[in-house]
Amino acid sequence: MKSNRTHPQQRPFVDDSFESAEEDCCGDCDGCQCCSRRAICISSVVLLVLALAVVGVILTLIFGIPKRPPVNRACRTADNRTGFLCDDRVTCIPPSDLCDGAVNCQSGADEDKDMCRDLPDSLPAGLVFRCGNPQFWIFIDKKCNHINDCGDCSDEIGVYAGCPPTCRVGWWFCTPVEFQYCNCIPRSLCQNGQQNCFDWSDEYICPKPS
């Protein structure tokens, strides 16, 4: 006769301590439910940051590093002419003192390598005068000084130069003999025994300097 006893079914062994340890280790990290997924999330973030850095480097190489906005250097010198403003925002020097190898601004801004790299195009605006022959240029403070700095007197005579029609104090109006001058000569040349004006007015009209 068969026995009616039933044998208890064997249940598979489950280590609850392992599951609790895994939960404690992993927890919930914004949607990552286990340690492996957390590692994937962290790796993805790192790869994204590296990709953005690489893109930034590539864009920099293509378009170059953005330049700082230019500093306003406009000022008026002691004789009320256009000048270059030093970094102290007080000292105003003549443009012709720029890029001459001598430091005139305390910070050395007048000898800045970038500014002096490609004259005159690298200079701040308003400091250069283009001569009648556009291949030549002078600093703006050399215009209207009665000296033929351009070589064709375009910096002294004509509407383009915009100089006053009369000579400054200490100068005599005439058509000079010397190529150095344009329409005025220094009064120190008057009555010096030599012809400095085509009409000889420097010897017969211009008063002898005292």
QUITATA-V307560 format. One line per field, one symbol per residue. phi: phi as a letter, one per 30 degrees, with the letter a starting at -180 (. if undefined). A space follows every 10 residues. Layout:
phi=???
This chain:
phi=.ddcdccddd cddcdddddd dddddcicbh jdcadddddd dddddddddd dddddddddd ddcidedddd ddcdacddci cdbcddddib dbcdedddhc icdccedidd cedddcdbdc dddedicbcd dedddcbbdd dcdicicddd jbiddbbjdd didddcddej bcdacddddd ccbbbddddd hcibdccdci ddcccddddd
